Amino acid sequence: NIAVGITFVYQQVHNTKGGSLSSGNESDNPAYSVDLEFYKKLFNQARVFLHFETGDGAGADNKLEVFSPVNCDANDSDNNISITEALYEQTFRNMPITLTLGRIDPTAYIDTNEYANDENSQFLAGTFENSPVIEFPDNSEGIHIGISSLGFISTDFIIMDGNSEEDNFFDNIFLAPQVNFKTSFFGKAGNYRLILWMNGCNHTEWGNARRTKKKGYGAGVSFDQLLTENTGMFLRYGWQNPKVYLNGEDFSLEHAFSVGIEFSGRAWARNDDTFAIGLSGIIPSREYRKYLGRRGKSEKHIEICYNFRINEHFSLSPDLQIIWSPYGNDSVKGNDVIVVSGLRMQTEF
């Protein structure tokens, strides 16, 4: 099987916070991406999967200074083609185990969510795509093990290269287990995921710049629950060790949460449409505020998105984002409130 997806996102920034524009200026920020996927079933319950990606344009994020991007689909690769995923997956006839080897995307297995996990049809902002306090590495070589021993419990575990630029896999391991409790309250499906993670890449301890080989770790939850036939909600919360920051970064986050609701278009005779609203908060660590003397306020984010399905191959999504206290109100210039309006166009074959 072959699948092709083309996504074009046009966004306009109505205020800025940091970045390359002065306070109050407006800017147009188009970006596009192309995804090409190959899927092939093999013998003995095996399959191979290849995912190529290209695109151009950084979107609105190159004009902003924020803790979480406003366009998760932006692929500023200058039209160069990259291999995003290349994996071999094996299931077993007599065991409830799925084994995946190769170049993997960690967010395909960890911190998943039914209503907030796909930048092509759901929210565009990164804070709703995945938890901002999980230090996911870029796609790289790794192993995924999935176990579904009971009907209502499944477990996913990944171990992968935490820094794809390094040669020694075992010096920079990222590992994360996730347990998912599948529920059916009053006949309505739900998923309640518990997540732990550890990033073995070098971190520096706040207050002691000589200690540069610390590890990062944290925990989180990702819930989604169908409320009615046409309504579902989600909730995420994450925490990470506030005493260190990843080498190369100049801030650290401690808490992040997001909550939202999605309405199916079936309620207004548009069966394939969805309308979603999300609210998130991203809280910098105490040590970051203390040792750098920053205000470090909570960055709050609202996104409203309508996915209008024109036909089986094409959809349009008007999108509005409002951000309060971007970058914790520690940018050198810009407004305390940013407004980003946009339109996403998605074609699939």
C-alpha positions as CSV (number, residue, x, y, z in Angstrom):
1,N,0.0,0.0,0.0
2,I,1.1,3.6,-0.7
3,A,-0.2,6.7,0.9
4,V,0.5,10.3,0.1
5,G,-0.3,13.3,2.2
6,I,0.2,17.0,1.4
7,T,-0.4,19.6,4.1
8,F,-0.3,23.4,3.6
9,V,-0.6,25.7,6.6
10,Y,-1.0,29.5,6.3
11,Q,-0.8,31.4,9.6
12,Q,-0.8,35.1,10.4
13,V,0.7,36.4,13.7
14,H,-1.1,39.4,15.0
15,N,1.2,40.2,17.9
16,T,4.7,38.9,18.6
17,K,6.8,38.0,21.7
18,G,10.4,37.9,20.9
19,G,11.4,36.4,17.6
20,S,12.2,38.6,14.6
21,L,9.3,41.1,14.7
22,S,8.6,44.2,16.8
23,S,5.7,44.3,19.2
24,G,2.3,44.5,17.4
25,N,3.6,43.7,13.9
26,E,1.8,41.3,11.7
27,S,3.4,38.6,9.5
28,D,2.3,36.0,7.0
29,N,3.8,32.6,7.6
30,P,3.1,29.8,5.0
31,A,4.6,26.3,5.3
32,Y,3.9,23.0,3.7
33,S,4.9,19.4,4.1
34,V,4.6,16.2,2.0
35,D,4.4,12.7,3.5
36,L,4.9,9.5,1.4
37,E,4.3,6.2,3.1
38,F,4.9,2.6,2.0
39,Y,3.3,-0.3,3.8
40,K,3.9,-4.0,3.0
41,K,2.6,-7.1,4.7
42,L,5.1,-10.0,4.8
43,F,4.9,-13.6,5.8
44,N,4.4,-14.8,9.4
45,Q,2.4,-11.8,10.6
46,A,5.2,-9.3,9.7
47,R,5.1,-5.9,7.9
48,V,7.5,-3.2,6.8
49,F,6.8,0.5,6.9
50,L,8.7,3.4,5.2
51,H,7.8,7.1,5.8
52,F,9.5,9.8,3.7
53,E,9.0,13.5,4.4
54,T,9.9,16.8,2.8
55,G,8.6,20.4,3.0
56,D,9.6,24.0,3.3
57,G,8.8,26.9,5.6
58,A,9.2,27.2,9.4
59,G,5.7,28.7,9.7
60,A,4.8,31.3,12.4
61,D,7.2,29.8,14.9
62,N,10.3,31.6,13.4
63,K,8.6,34.8,14.4
64,L,7.8,33.9,17.9
65,E,9.6,33.0,21.2
66,V,7.3,30.5,22.9
67,F,7.7,27.3,25.0
68,S,5.6,25.3,22.5
69,P,5.3,25.7,18.7
70,V,2.1,27.0,17.0
71,N,2.6,24.8,13.9
72,C,3.6,21.2,14.6
73,D,3.4,20.3,10.9
74,A,6.1,22.8,9.8
75,N,9.0,21.1,8.0
76,D,11.7,23.6,7.3
77,S,13.8,21.1,5.3
78,D,14.3,23.3,2.3
79,N,12.6,20.6,0.2
80,N,15.2,18.0,1.1
81,I,13.8,14.4,1.5
82,S,14.3,12.6,4.8
83,I,13.4,9.2,6.1
84,T,11.1,9.8,9.0
85,E,10.4,6.2,9.8
86,A,11.8,2.9,8.5
87,L,10.7,-0.1,10.6
88,Y,10.0,-3.8,10.7
89,E,7.1,-4.9,12.8
90,Q,6.4,-8.5,13.9
91,T,3.3,-9.9,15.7
92,F,3.1,-13.4,17.0
93,R,0.3,-15.9,16.6
94,N,0.3,-17.4,20.1
95,M,1.6,-14.3,22.1
96,P,0.0,-10.9,22.6
97,I,3.2,-9.1,21.7
98,T,4.2,-6.7,18.9
99,L,7.9,-6.1,18.3
100,T,9.0,-3.1,16.2
101,L,12.6,-2.5,15.1
102,G,14.1,0.4,13.1
103,R,13.9,4.1,12.9
104,I,10.9,4.9,15.0
105,D,8.7,7.9,16.0
106,P,8.4,7.8,19.8
107,T,5.2,9.8,19.8
108,A,3.5,7.0,17.8
109,Y,3.6,4.8,20.9
110,I,4.0,7.0,24.0
111,D,1.7,9.9,25.1
112,T,-0.9,9.0,22.5
113,N,-4.4,10.4,22.6
114,E,-7.6,9.9,20.6
115,Y,-8.4,13.7,20.4
116,A,-5.0,15.4,20.5
117,N,-2.2,13.7,18.7
118,D,-2.4,14.4,15.0
119,E,-1.3,17.8,13.6
120,N,-2.9,17.0,10.2
121,S,-6.5,16.7,11.4
122,Q,-6.6,17.8,15.0
123,F,-4.8,20.6,16.9
124,L,-1.8,22.4,15.3
125,A,-0.1,23.6,18.5
126,G,2.6,21.5,20.0
127,T,1.3,21.7,23.5
128,F,-1.8,19.7,22.4
129,E,0.2,17.3,20.2
130,N,2.3,15.9,23.0
131,S,3.3,16.9,26.5
132,P,5.9,19.7,26.4
133,V,7.6,18.3,29.5
134,I,8.5,14.9,27.9
135,E,11.9,15.2,26.2
136,F,11.1,13.2,23.2
137,P,14.1,12.8,20.9
138,D,13.9,13.2,17.2
139,N,13.0,10.0,15.2
140,S,15.9,7.6,15.5
141,E,16.9,4.0,15.8
142,G,15.1,2.1,18.5
143,I,12.9,-0.8,19.6
144,H,9.2,-0.8,20.6
145,I,7.5,-3.7,22.4
146,G,3.7,-3.7,22.8
147,I,1.9,-6.2,25.0
148,S,-1.9,-6.7,25.2
149,S,-2.2,-9.6,27.6
150,L,-5.6,-8.6,28.9
151,G,-8.5,-7.0,27.1
152,F,-8.5,-3.8,29.1
153,I,-4.8,-3.3,29.7
154,S,-2.0,-2.8,27.2
155,T,1.6,-1.8,27.7
156,D,4.0,0.0,25.4
157,F,7.8,0.2,25.9
158,I,10.3,2.0,23.8
159,I,14.1,2.3,24.0
160,M,15.9,4.4,21.4
161,D,18.8,6.7,20.6
162,G,18.2,9.9,22.5
163,N,20.5,11.8,20.3
164,S,20.5,10.7,16.6
165,E,23.7,12.6,15.9
166,E,25.8,10.5,18.2
167,D,27.5,7.3,17.3
168,N,27.2,5.4,20.6
169,F,23.6,4.4,21.1
170,F,24.0,3.3,24.7
171,D,25.5,6.7,25.9
172,N,22.2,8.6,25.2
173,I,19.3,6.2,25.7
174,F,15.8,7.4,25.8
175,L,13.4,4.9,27.3
176,A,9.7,5.2,28.2
177,P,7.1,2.7,29.4
178,Q,3.3,3.4,29.1
179,V,0.4,1.5,30.6
180,N,-3.0,2.0,29.1
181,F,-6.2,1.1,30.9
182,K,-9.0,0.7,28.3
183,T,-12.4,1.4,29.8
184,S,-16.0,1.4,28.7
185,F,-17.9,3.5,31.3
186,F,-21.6,3.3,30.5
187,G,-20.8,1.9,27.1
188,K,-18.4,4.8,26.2
189,A,-14.8,4.0,25.3
190,G,-11.9,5.6,27.1
191,N,-8.1,5.3,27.5
192,Y,-6.2,6.2,30.7
193,R,-2.5,6.1,30.1
194,L,0.3,6.3,32.7
195,I,3.7,7.3,31.4
196,L,7.3,7.3,32.8
197,W,10.4,8.4,30.8
198,M,14.1,8.9,31.1
199,N,16.4,10.8,28.7
200,G,20.0,9.8,29.0
201,C,21.4,12.8,27.0
202,N,23.6,15.1,29.1
203,H,21.8,17.6,31.3
204,T,23.3,20.4,33.4
205,E,22.3,21.0,37.0
206,W,20.9,24.4,37.7
207,G,23.3,26.2,40.1
208,N,26.3,24.0,39.3
209,A,27.5,24.5,35.8
210,R,30.2,21.9,36.3
211,R,27.7,19.1,36.6
212,T,26.9,18.6,32.9
213,K,26.2,14.8,32.7
214,K,23.0,14.5,34.7
215,K,19.9,12.6,33.3
216,G,16.4,13.9,32.7
217,Y,13.3,12.1,33.8
218,G,9.6,12.6,34.4
219,A,6.1,11.2,34.4
220,G,2.7,12.0,33.0
221,V,-0.8,10.9,32.1
222,S,-2.8,11.1,28.9
223,F,-6.6,10.5,29.1
224,D,-9.3,10.4,26.5
225,Q,-12.9,9.6,27.1
226,L,-16.0,9.4,24.9
227,L,-18.8,11.3,26.7
228,T,-21.7,11.0,24.3
229,E,-22.0,9.6,20.8
230,N,-20.8,12.9,19.4
231,T,-18.6,14.3,22.1
232,G,-15.2,13.3,23.5
233,M,-12.7,15.0,25.9
234,F,-9.0,14.7,26.7
235,L,-6.7,15.5,29.6
236,R,-2.9,15.5,29.7
237,Y,-0.6,16.3,32.6
238,G,3.2,16.0,32.8
239,W,6.0,16.6,35.2
240,Q,9.8,16.5,34.8
241,N,12.8,16.9,37.0
242,P,13.1,20.7,37.6
243,K,16.7,20.6,38.8
244,V,18.4,20.1,35.4
245,Y,18.2,21.4,31.9
246,L,19.1,19.7,28.6
247,N,22.5,20.8,27.3
248,G,22.0,23.3,24.6
249,E,18.8,24.7,26.1
250,D,18.4,27.9,28.1
251,F,15.3,27.1,30.1
252,S,13.6,24.1,31.8
253,L,10.0,23.3,32.3
254,E,8.4,21.5,35.3
255,H,4.7,21.1,34.8
256,A,2.4,21.1,31.7
257,F,-1.3,20.3,31.4
258,S,-3.9,20.4,28.6
259,V,-7.6,19.8,28.5
260,G,-10.1,19.9,25.7
261,I,-13.2,18.7,24.0
262,E,-14.1,17.5,20.5
263,F,-17.5,17.5,18.9
264,S,-18.3,15.3,16.0
265,G,-20.1,16.9,13.0
266,R,-22.7,14.2,13.2
267,A,-24.6,16.5,15.6
268,W,-25.1,19.0,12.7
269,A,-25.3,16.5,9.8
270,R,-21.6,16.8,8.9
271,N,-20.6,13.2,9.8
272,D,-16.9,13.6,9.0
273,D,-16.3,17.1,10.5
274,T,-14.9,17.8,13.9
275,F,-14.9,20.9,16.1
276,A,-12.4,21.1,19.0
277,I,-11.3,23.5,21.7
278,G,-8.2,23.1,23.9
279,L,-6.7,24.9,26.9
280,S,-3.1,24.3,28.1
281,G,-0.6,25.6,30.6
282,I,3.2,25.3,30.6
283,I,5.0,26.1,33.8
284,P,8.8,26.7,33.9
285,S,10.8,25.2,36.7
286,R,11.5,26.9,40.0
287,E,15.3,26.5,39.5
288,Y,15.1,28.2,36.1
289,R,13.4,31.3,37.7
290,K,15.8,31.3,40.7
291,Y,19.2,31.0,39.0
292,L,18.5,33.1,35.9
293,G,16.3,35.7,37.7
294,R,13.4,35.2,35.3
295,R,9.8,35.8,35.8
296,G,9.0,32.4,34.4
297,K,5.2,32.8,34.4
298,S,2.9,30.1,33.1
299,E,2.4,30.1,29.3
300,K,-1.3,29.6,28.7
301,H,-2.6,28.5,25.3
302,I,-6.1,28.3,23.8
303,E,-6.7,26.7,20.4
304,I,-10.0,26.5,18.5
305,C,-10.0,24.3,15.4
306,Y,-12.7,23.1,12.9
307,N,-11.9,20.3,10.5
308,F,-14.1,20.6,7.5
309,R,-14.0,17.4,5.5
310,I,-14.9,18.3,1.8
311,N,-14.5,14.8,0.5
312,E,-12.5,11.6,1.2
313,H,-9.3,13.2,-0.1
314,F,-9.4,16.9,0.9
315,S,-10.1,18.9,4.1
316,L,-9.9,22.5,5.3
317,S,-9.3,23.5,8.9
318,P,-9.6,27.1,10.1
319,D,-7.6,27.5,13.3
320,L,-7.3,30.2,16.0
321,Q,-4.7,30.3,18.7
322,I,-4.3,32.7,21.6
323,I,-1.2,32.6,23.9
324,W,-0.9,34.5,27.2
325,S,2.5,35.1,28.8
326,P,4.5,33.6,25.9
327,Y,7.9,32.3,27.0
328,G,6.9,33.1,30.6
329,N,6.9,36.8,29.8
330,D,10.7,36.8,29.6
331,S,11.2,37.8,26.0
332,V,13.0,41.1,25.4
333,K,10.2,42.5,23.3
334,G,6.6,41.8,22.3
335,N,3.1,41.7,23.7
336,D,1.8,39.7,26.6
337,V,-0.9,38.2,24.4
338,I,-0.2,36.6,20.9
339,V,-3.0,35.8,18.5
340,V,-2.3,33.4,15.6
341,S,-5.0,32.8,13.0
342,G,-4.5,30.2,10.3
343,L,-5.9,27.8,7.7
344,R,-4.7,24.2,7.2
345,M,-5.3,22.4,3.9
346,Q,-4.8,18.7,3.8
347,T,-4.9,16.3,0.8
348,E,-4.6,12.5,1.2
349,F,-4.4,9.7,-1.3
